[in-house]
Amino acid sequence: MIRCPRCALTCTAAGCPATAPLSWYAGRGWGTAQQLVHRLGGDVTVAMVRRWRDRDGLTTRSGYSPLDEAARIEAAKRLSPRGRPRPT
């Protein structure tokens, strides 16, 4: 059993299941926390995405969140002078 180093899901012969295409609703791409991690950068973790739901108001419906909203939150966090330094 091999786990994905980015999102910790169990990989299949085809690769990580989180790399599947996002669901589209009302012109926005919606994905699970693991799918968002695969699209937002190498230093984003599933725990970070879950904290955004709790602390920053990331919209969640049935376990799915919009990629564009998560990207805006990530950009604000990455460019903020607070917290640990992260590469831009």
N, C-alpha and C positions, 0 to 999 in steps of 0.2 A: 504494500500500500504506500503510495507516494503522495505527499501533501504539497500543495502549491506554496512556494515560499512567500508569495505576496499576500494571499488571503486565507491560507490554511485549509482550504477545501480539499477533499480527496480527489486526486486527478484520475481520469479515465484514460483509456488508450488514445482518445482523441485530444487529450489535454485537459486543462482546467475548465470546469463547467461555468465558471464566472466570466469566461471570455465570450459567452453566447451573446447574440445581439440584444440590445435593450428593447423593452416594450415601448411602443409609442402610443401616447394618448394626448389628444389636444395639442399636437405639434411639439410635444416635449418627450425626450427620452427618459424613461423611468427604469431604475434598476435596483437590485438588492445592494446592501452594503458592500458585498464582495465584488459585484460588478462595477460599482463606483470606484473602488480601490484600484481596480485594474486600469481604469481610464484616467485617474487623476494624478498619477505620478508615483515614482518609486518609494518615496518616504511617507506616503499616506497609508494608514492602517485601518482595519475594520473598526477598531476601538475608537479611532478619531472620528470616523463617520457617525458612529453611534453617539458620541459625545455631542456632535453637532446637532443631532436630533434633540437631545436633552437641553443643551445650553444655548444654542443659536437658532432654534426654531426651524430646523430643516423639516420640510413637509414630508410626512410619511403616510402612505395609504396601503394597507395590507402588506406591509413589509417592503414596499418599493418607495424610492425617493427620486425626485427629478435631478438629472445630471447637471443641468444648467444652474440650478440653485446651489447644489453642492460645490460646483466650480467657483461660484461667487464667494461662498463662505471660505473655501480653501484659499482663494487669492487674498482675501482680507486677512486671514490668519498668517499666511506666508509673508505678507508685506508689513505686518504689524511689528513694531519694535518690542513688544512684550513677548514673554515666553522664550523657549529655547531657539537659538538661531537655526534657520533652515536655508538651504540653497535656493536661490531664485531662478 
